[in-house]
Amino acid sequence: MKQSTLKNFTHAHAWLGLIISGVLMIVFVCGSMSFFRENIVLWDMQYDAPKTDLASQKQHVPVSTIAKQISDQGHTMPADHGVFIELPTQAQPFYVSYFEIETPEGEHIDINQSFDPETGQRYELDQEDFYLGNMLYRMHINLMLPGGTELVGIVSLIFFVMVFTGTLILLKKIISHYYQYRVDRRKDTYLDGHSIIGISTLPYTFLFALTGVMFNLSILLQAGFGFAVFKGNIPALMATADFYAPPRITELSGQPADLTLLDDMVEDAQRRYPEQSVYFLNIFAPNDQAGQVEVAMTAHHTLDQLTRLTYSLADARLIKEYTPSQSATAGTYSVLSSLHFGEYGGNTLKFIYFLLGLACCYMILTGNLIWLEKRENNRKQSKRGLQFVKAMTLALSSGTLIAVASTFIAARFAPESWSQVSLLPPLFGVMILVCLVHGWFSKNVRGGMIQQLYIAAVLALICPLYDLIQMLLGHTPPSYLIVDVWLVTIAQMLVAGFCLLLVRHHRPRAKAFNLAPAVS
């Protein structure tokens, strides 16, 4: 490769990295925590969770009992929105339902309810009160901003380019210099760490850059193919790709439905797929015989996603059977999606992905330090402009770790009367703003980052220490939550350890005293 071409790649890599580093840091930090999204929800409710144990139950009430409970509440439900009911599992041994109701004023309201698996009685438990896991996931996919989905998609596309250019920059020395890690000079330490992590995590970063573009910019790809190949007929495109389409109820019969047929559907689905388990039911138009029911089956530790069977609510007749593998396009999308979320590998793979995500955060931090410290030593650089870039970079890198740790503390200690949905997103933004102000007044970027990493480490340890003290005082989480509590606790402690490791590695070294006598 020509030296001029390599230089151009290096400049492009550095500038693109600086431009997207803030969004990329939020995506990676929140995405890494989102591998434990369901675990975080259950960790959050450990002091309020029902004291039940699926292992001790020989039989739980049928799903039709839960559907009847919801139907008897007399809500008006839009026909194009289903009543979603999750069946009890070992990890969550009670029924959970989600549905949307329509008020007389035409307003649509989301409802979440949980039910006792033995009696079918409704719990006084609303999972909207345990919003942290879902908020982190939403921050990961769209930053909870208008147009955020497309913004993250564009950042993923640029990140894909950075993965490509970074590989080309290191290609010549990728073998001979792979283990090089110089600790005697700070700039070389940053560069070597950045390079080692970049090459070591290459399969991971390539996968997530590719799937990030696929998820967040899929609407643009669909529009392009739709207009270029299908002349604007997007439904024809989706039909050709054979993606799953949920039931559409266009006309109601006016006859009440027999909800006991739901149990027959579950039994039939289990008979057809004995190696899988029923994950959820989605009931469309549940109070009418014209309604339809989607029964979703899942198997653990496989790349295949849900198998979906659609039944008629009038007579429990199977209408349609769908698996992603029946279509090359849908099957490919399903496999890439499974690889992205890592659920097929259980908790072991989640932790591997989590550690790789932290490694990518280190890569982002060191890349920022390389660029900023080089500009700090450039006398021609605009000081005020550099000050703003430095403050923004600190706020959106190490500041993101502070913001995430703060939301965990708020989820644990905020009064129950405070809505997490209303509290956590603004708190995240406020902490980013505080770190921005701190970065503005920091004398240098390295010192400011070290201070923020110290704060992030302390904040990340508060919840684990509190939960440990509560256990020593006699609190015992329900048995089905033990794994979730420890997974999330260990994840928080790893984040704290990650921050302290960076502090130790990058803080200024003490200068040795010169004890030689002065020459007269």
VONURO-936457 format. One line per 10 residues: number of its first residue (from 1); their letters; for each residue x, y, z of C-alpha. Coordinates in steps of 0.02 Angstrom, whole numbers. Example, Ala and Ser with C-alpha at 12.3 -4.5 7.8 and 13.67 -1.06 7.14 Angstrom:
2
1) as) 615 -225 390  684 -53 357
***
This chain:
520
1) mkqstlknft) 0 0 0  66 172 -45  120 284 98  1 421 41  -145 300 38  -101 237 212  -91 417 274  -262 456 201  -337 301 283  -260 352 450
11) hahawlglii) -332 529 440  -503 463 388  -500 334 528  -453 464 660  -580 596 608  -723 474 584  -683 398 752  -689 566 839  -852 615 754  -947 457 802
21) sgvlmivfvc) -858 414 965  -991 492 1077  -1139 400 1000  -1034 243 981  -987 245 1166  -1170 259 1219  -1216 119 1099  -1079 4 1164  -1100 39 1350  -1290 27 1347
31) gsmsffreni) -1283 -118 1224  -1161 -214 1334  -1278 -193 1483  -1426 -237 1372  -1362 -414 1353  -1432 -431 1530  -1590 -332 1493  -1712 -461 1562  -1592 -497 1705  -1587 -311 1750
41) vlwdmqydap) -1778 -304 1756  -1781 -451 1877  -1632 -382 1976  -1727 -219 1995  -1883 -305 2064  -1793 -420 2187  -1862 -325 2339  -2039 -324 2268  -2049 -488 2173  -2183 -619 2212
51) ktdlasqkqh) -2123 -760 2325  -2161 -902 2207  -2062 -1047 2140  -2105 -1135 1978  -2003 -1288 2026  -2118 -1324 2173  -2277 -1314 2069  -2342 -1474 1993  -2464 -1379 1881  -2507 -1198 1850
61) vpvstiakqi) -2673 -1126 1794  -2702 -1135 1605  -2672 -982 1497  -2858 -970 1460  -2886 -921 1643  -2768 -773 1623  -2849 -722 1457  -3020 -730 1540  -2957 -621 1683  -2900 -489 1558
71) sdqghtmpad) -3060 -502 1455  -3170 -480 1610  -3089 -311 1644  -3199 -241 1506  -3067 -142 1413  -3092 -86 1234  -2946 -157 1135  -2897 -109 956  -2920 -259 841  -2749 -231 761
81) hgvfielptq) -2660 -244 930  -2640 -412 1014  -2654 -462 1196  -2480 -528 1232  -2465 -661 1368  -2296 -735 1420  -2306 -906 1500  -2214 -944 1663  -2033 -1001 1650  -1901 -1053 1775
91) aqpfyvsyfe) -1826 -878 1767  -1994 -788 1778  -2118 -907 1861  -2277 -806 1836  -2385 -746 1692  -2347 -576 1617  -2464 -487 1495  -2450 -332 1387  -2593 -254 1291  -2659 -88 1231
101) ietpegehid) -2828 -13 1275  -2925 127 1195  -3012 257 1303  -3180 338 1256  -3080 491 1204  -2984 385 1077  -2821 384 1176  -2718 225 1173  -2638 168 1337  -2513 26 1362
111) inqsfdpetg) -2556 -93 1504  -2441 -218 1589  -2506 -347 1714  -2435 -500 1804  -2532 -650 1872  -2504 -785 2002  -2467 -951 1913  -2559 -1054 2045  -2718 -952 2070  -2724 -839 1918
121) qryeldqedf) -2749 -688 2030  -2673 -525 1975  -2515 -463 2063  -2495 -283 2115  -2341 -278 2006  -2312 -168 1855  -2152 -198 1759  -2156 -15 1704  -2094 15 1883  -1936 -81 1833
131) ylgnmlyrmh) -1890 15 1678  -1700 17 1686  -1664 -135 1577  -1783 -77 1442  -1716 101 1449  -1537 42 1421  -1595 -61 1273  -1687 87 1198  -1534 197 1224  -1435 65 1131
141) inlmlpggte) -1550 57 979  -1607 238 958  -1535 347 1099  -1717 382 1145  -1713 527 1022  -1824 570 872  -1734 499 722  -1617 406 839  -1640 240 749  -1575 313 586
151) lvgivsliff) -1435 406 678  -1373 245 759  -1386 159 589  -1276 293 509  -1152 280 653  -1150 91 629  -1114 116 444  -970 235 483  -908 113 614  -907 -22 480
161) vmvftgtlil) -796 91 374  -683 120 525  -665 -68 554  -614 -85 372  -490 61 371  -416 10 540  -383 -164 474  -298 -95 319  -190 23 423  -126 -122 529
171) lkkiishyyq) -126 -253 392  60 -248 357  110 -269 540  -41 -365 600  64 -520 640  236 -454 686  172 -313 798  17 -397 869  90 -421 1044  179 -252 1049
181) yrvdrrkdty) 126 -153 1202  245 -13 1252  218 50 1428  363 171 1443  283 306 1336  102 358 1359  62 392 1176  132 224 1123  34 136 1261  -128 212 1198
191) ldghsiigis) -88 168 1018  -35 -11 1056  -188 -41 1166  -301 31 1033  -223 -82 901  -224 -241 1005  -406 -222 1054  -455 -171 878  -379 -328 801  -430 -446 942
201) tlpytflfal) -613 -393 934  -620 -386 744  -750 -526 721  -858 -447 858  -847 -269 791  -875 -326 612  -1031 -423 664  -1104 -280 764  -1066 -148 634  -1150 -255 501
211) tgvmfnlsil) -1303 -300 604  -1318 -122 670  -1336 -60 491  -1458 -202 455  -1571 -162 603  -1568 27 600  -1563 64 414  -1670 -80 355  -1813 39 311  -1698 129 189
221) lqagfgfavf) -1642 -35 111  -1823 -91 98  -1872 73 16  -1728 61 -107  -1771 -117 -160  -1956 -78 -155  -1944 66 -278  -1804 -5 -386  -1868 -184 -404  -2050 -185 -347
231) kgnipalmat) -2095 -11 -411  -2148 52 -240  -2247 -102 -187  -2170 -129 -14  -2297 -266 36  -2244 -364 -118  -2063 -347 -64  -2102 -411 111  -2205 -555 40  -2062 -604 -75
241) adfyapprit) -1937 -597 68  -2063 -702 168  -2044 -609 333  -2171 -650 466  -2332 -548 456  -2444 -543 612  -2630 -580 594  -2740 -439 529  -2922 -439 583  -3020 -338 455
251) elsgqpadlt) -3197 -382 508  -3273 -440 672  -3412 -570 684  -3497 -498 837  -3499 -670 918  -3407 -696 1084  -3254 -807 1080  -3227 -964 1184  -3061 -927 1268  -3043 -1105 1334
261) llddmvedaq) -2989 -1150 1157  -2823 -1064 1196  -2774 -1216 1299  -2808 -1329 1150  -2696 -1220 1042  -2554 -1228 1168  -2572 -1418 1178  -2575 -1435 988  -2422 -1323 967  -2326 -1422 1098
271) rrypeqsvyf) -2374 -1584 1011  -2312 -1521 843  -2146 -1458 914  -2106 -1567 1065  -1923 -1509 1069  -1977 -1328 1093  -2077 -1239 1228  -2219 -1113 1214  -2148 -939 1243  -2301 -827 1224
281) lnifapndqa) -2474 -807 1150  -2529 -652 1056  -2719 -642 1044  -2793 -527 912  -2976 -476 939  -2987 -585 1096  -3173 -555 1125  -3232 -606 951  -3241 -771 857  -3158 -687 708
291) gqvevamtah) -3002 -666 813  -2839 -757 783  -2703 -816 902  -2516 -820 873  -2428 -957 974  -2239 -931 979  -2123 -1077 1012  -1940 -1062 1060  -1792 -1178 1086  -1642 -1132 1193
301) htldqltrlt) -1463 -1125 1128  -1506 -1121 943  -1485 -989 809  -1664 -1014 752  -1782 -883 819  -1966 -907 856  -2077 -1034 770  -2249 -955 753  -2415 -1044 732  -2575 -948 695
311) ysladarlik) -2743 -1020 751  -2924 -971 727  -3008 -916 889  -3173 -987 826  -3122 -1171 822  -2935 -1183 867  -2897 -1228 685  -2716 -1204 629  -2712 -1069 494  -2528 -1042 464
321) eytpsqsata) -2360 -1110 518  -2203 -1002 505  -2018 -1031 536  -1884 -906 478  -1782 -1046 397  -1918 -1072 266  -1853 -916 176  -1672 -877 132  -1696 -691 168  -1792 -711 330
331) gtysvlsslh) -1679 -853 385  -1522 -749 358  -1599 -604 452  -1647 -721 594  -1473 -795 609  -1389 -622 608  -1513 -562 737  -1475 -711 850  -1289 -679 830  -1314 -496 876
341) fgeyggntlk) -1408 -530 1038  -1308 -685 1086  -1454 -770 1172  -1420 -938 1090  -1263 -958 1197  -1344 -930 1366  -1265 -830 1506  -1088 -885 1458  -1099 -803 1287  -1183 -650 1363
351) fiyfllglac) -1033 -625 1475  -911 -649 1331  -1007 -519 1229  -1012 -405 1381  -823 -413 1404  -795 -384 1219  -910 -233 1231  -803 -162 1373  -649 -194 1267  -726 -91 1127
361) cymiltgnli) -760 48 1254  -574 45 1295  -536 58 1109  -648 212 1095  -571 294 1249  -391 267 1192  -433 327 1017  -502 488 1090  -349 511 1201  -229 488 1054
371) wlekrennrk) -320 620 951  -348 747 1090  -175 740 1168  -98 764 997  -204 921 973  -165 985 1148  19 991 1101  -16 1082 938  8 1269 966  -88 1312 807
381) qskrglqfvk) -243 1224 871  -387 1338 923  -391 1325 1113  -575 1364 1131  -624 1243 993  -514 1108 1069  -589 1143 1241  -764 1111 1174  -713 952 1083  -624 891 1239
391) amtlalssgt) -774 926 1351  -895 843 1230  -782 692 1209  -763 667 1397  -951 687 1425  -995 558 1293  -858 432 1337  -813 419 1522  -969 522 1559  -1076 384 1484
401) liavastfia) -1010 263 1615  -1059 388 1751  -1233 410 1676  -1266 222 1667  -1204 194 1845  -1315 338 1905  -1471 258 1828  -1435 96 1923  -1425 194 2085  -1587 286 2047
411) arfapeswsq) -1675 124 2004  -1624 50 2170  -1648 199 2288  -1780 314 2211  -1947 315 2305  -2077 194 2235  -2193 341 2204  -2071 407 2074  -2098 339 1900  -1940 262 1829
421) vsllpplfgv) -2005 298 1654  -2006 484 1698  -1849 484 1805  -1714 380 1721  -1700 455 1545  -1686 636 1609  -1561 580 1741  -1454 501 1605  -1455 665 1508  -1418 771 1663
431) milvclvhgw) -1266 666 1708  -1200 684 1531  -1222 873 1548  -1132 876 1716  -986 780 1640  -985 904 1496  -964 1049 1617  -829 954 1712  -737 919 1550  -743 1102 1502
441) fsknvrggmi) -652 1154 1661  -527 1009 1662  -348 1064 1632  -309 919 1516  -406 777 1438  -314 636 1525  -335 710 1698  -519 744 1667  -549 567 1604  -460 491 1754
451) qqlyiaavla) -569 592 1874  -728 539 1785  -674 357 1782  -644 363 1970  -820 431 1995  -895 300 1878  -807 160 1974  -872 221 2142  -1050 241 2076  -1047 68 1995
461) licplydliq) -1002 -12 2162  -1141 69 2265  -1282 -51 2215  -1178 -211 2235  -1119 -154 2407  -1297 -108 2459  -1367 -275 2401  -1226 -368 2490  -1263 -275 2653  -1448 -316 2635
471) mllghtppsy) -1406 -500 2613  -1297 -496 2768  -1443 -417 2862  -1557 -561 2813  -1634 -514 2645  -1644 -663 2527  -1707 -638 2349  -1834 -765 2285  -1744 -921 2226  -1787 -891 2044
481) livdvwlvti) -1700 -721 2049  -1534 -778 2123  -1450 -801 1953  -1515 -634 1888  -1458 -540 2044  -1283 -611 2034  -1267 -586 1846  -1310 -401 1859  -1206 -377 2017  -1053 -455 1936
491) aqmlvagfcl) -1081 -349 1779  -1082 -190 1884  -925 -244 1976  -838 -280 1810  -882 -104 1750  -807 -33 1910  -652 -141 1888  -638 -86 1707  -640 98 1760  -511 71 1899
501) llvrhhrpra) -398 -26 1781  -401 119 1658  -364 242 1799  -216 141 1859  -150 119 1684  -164 299 1626  -134 406 1779  28 508 1780  179 416 1846  270 492 1994
511) kafnlapavs) 434 570 1946  587 499 2032  685 616 2147  860 660 2093  968 627 2248  1135 667 2165  1225 815 2246  1224 978 2152  1385 1019 2060  1463 1179 2124
***
